[in-house]
Amino acid sequence: MYVMGGKWKLPIILALLEGGPQRFKELQRSVQGITPKVLSKELKELELNEFVTRTVYDSMPIAVEYKATAYSRSLDKVIAEMKEWGEQHRRRIMSKNKLKKA
């Protein structure tokens, strides 16, 4: 739970899996609401745990690109199950709200 805990790690991984390699600002736009400070911290932790790679290109100005690793695909089943649970939960809450209004 520690490795994937928090509000931002899954959205960052999903953004990289779905959008491909991205520079920092692109990734920040992909993950709406995240601050640069938090994104930087989360990326460092994800890199440490081998879910993300960071590539520095020797150009002017220096370019840094982040990419989901093949290992991050090991979360596919977890993400699919969480999505399924979320959909079921939403239906449950919506049906309860309809009953209250009736």
N, C-alpha and C positions, 0 to 999 in steps of 0.2 A: 504494500500500500504506500510505503514511503516513496518508492521510485516513481509512481504515477499519481501521487497525492497532489492535492491543490486544484485550483480552478483552471489553470492555463496549460498544463502539460498536454493533455489530450487534444485541445483545440490547436496547439502548435503542431503536434504530430500530424493531425488530420490535414491541416493546411499544407504541410510539406508533402504528404502522401498524395493529396488530390491536386495540388498546384505545382508539384515538382520543385526543383531547387529554386531558392529565392534569396535575394539579398535582404539585409536586415530591415530596411524600410518597407520593402514589398511584403515581407512577413508580418510586419507590424500592421500594415493595412489589411492583410488577410485575416488577422486575429483581432477583430474589432474590440476596442475598449482596453487593450493592454498597453501599459506605459512602457517606454523604452527601458527604464530601469528594471522592471519586472521581466520583460522579454529577455533582456541580457542575462539575468540571473537564471531564468528557466532554461534558456539555451545551454548555458554552462552545465547545468545539472543533467540535461538530456544528453549532452555530449559525453559527460563523465560516465553515464550509464549506457552508452553506445546506441542510443536511439537516433542521434543526429550527428552528422559530420560537418565540420567547419573547414572550408577551403579558402585560403588567402591567396589571391592572385596578385602577382608582382606587376602592377600596372600603375599608371598615374591618373587619378588617385587610386590608392590601393582598394581593391574590391574584395569583399568577403561574401561568400555564398554558403548557405545552409541547405542541407539535404537530408531527407530521411534515409536511414540505413536499411539494408535488407532485414536486419534484426527487428526493426520497428514493425515489420509485417507480421511478427509473431503476436502482435496485438489485434490482428484482424478479427479473430473469434471473440475476443473480449469486447471490442468496439461493436461488433454486430449484436452481441447479447445485450449490451447496454442500450443500444438503439431500440431493440425489441422491447426491453423492459420499459424504456421511456415512453414508447408508443402505447403499451398496455396501461401504464400509469396515467398517461394523459386521458385515455378513454375512460378509465375508472373515475378520475376526478371530474371530467366533463359530465358523465352520467349522474354523478352525485349532485353536481351543481344544478342539473336540469330537474332532478327530483325536489330539491329545495325550493326552486322557483315555482314549481307546480302547485 
